[in-house]
Amino acid sequence: MSAPTQQPAAAVIITHDVADFDAWKSVFDGHEGARKAAGIVGHHINRHVDNPNRLSVYLPVSDVAKAKAFAESADLHQVMKAGGV
């Protein structure tokens, strides 16, 4: 039996509405390299049962300072806008 994978102790959870899940997901997937560079080591997406365009995204982070800088970056805000957030 293999050992369980250890997640970092810090994480970001974001909840927001998007105009169209499929369009958002395409943009989100295309931004993976930037998330990795910011110390974000994975993700898990939940969709609201009554509104599939309302999302909660769990992002475990290995470097809190990098993740904070990423969250405040103009690049992320432009990508979110392009994704319909």
C-alpha positions in Angstrom: 0.0 0.0 0.0 1.4 3.4 -0.9 1.7 6.3 1.5 -1.0 9.0 1.2 0.0 12.2 -0.6 0.7 15.0 1.8 -0.9 18.4 0.8 0.7 21.7 1.9 -0.6 23.2 5.1 -1.8 26.4 3.3 -4.5 26.7 0.7 -6.6 29.3 -1.0 -10.3 28.7 -1.6 -12.0 31.0 -4.1 -15.7 31.2 -4.8 -17.1 33.1 -7.7 -19.6 33.1 -10.5 -18.6 32.7 -14.1 -20.5 33.5 -17.3 -19.9 30.0 -18.8 -18.2 27.1 -17.1 -16.7 25.6 -20.2 -15.2 28.9 -21.4 -13.9 29.6 -17.9 -12.4 26.1 -17.6 -10.5 26.5 -20.9 -8.9 29.8 -19.7 -8.2 28.3 -16.2 -6.5 25.3 -17.7 -4.4 27.5 -20.0 -3.1 29.4 -16.9 -1.7 26.4 -15.1 1.9 27.3 -15.7 1.4 30.7 -14.0 -0.3 28.9 -11.0 2.6 26.5 -10.7 5.1 29.4 -10.8 3.2 31.0 -8.0 3.6 27.9 -5.7 0.1 26.5 -6.4 0.6 22.8 -6.5 -2.8 21.6 -7.6 -6.5 22.4 -7.6 -10.0 21.0 -7.0 -13.1 22.6 -8.6 -16.6 22.3 -7.1 -19.7 23.5 -8.9 -22.8 24.6 -7.0 -25.6 22.1 -7.3 -28.3 24.8 -8.2 -26.0 27.0 -10.3 -23.3 25.2 -12.3 -21.6 28.5 -13.1 -21.0 29.2 -9.4 -17.6 27.7 -8.5 -15.5 27.0 -5.5 -11.8 26.3 -6.3 -9.4 24.8 -3.7 -5.8 25.7 -4.4 -3.1 24.1 -2.2 0.0 26.3 -2.0 3.6 25.6 -1.2 4.7 29.3 -0.9 2.2 31.7 0.7 4.1 34.8 -0.3 4.2 33.8 -4.0 0.5 32.9 -3.9 -0.4 36.3 -2.4 1.6 38.1 -5.0 -0.1 36.0 -7.7 -3.6 36.8 -6.3 -2.8 40.5 -6.5 -1.3 40.4 -10.0 -2.7 42.3 -13.0 -2.1 39.1 -15.0 -4.5 37.0 -12.9 -7.1 39.7 -13.0 -6.9 40.0 -16.8 -7.1 36.2 -17.1 -10.1 36.1 -14.8 -11.9 38.7 -16.8 -11.1 36.8 -20.0 -12.6 33.7 -18.4 -15.9 35.4 -17.6 -15.5 35.9 -13.9 
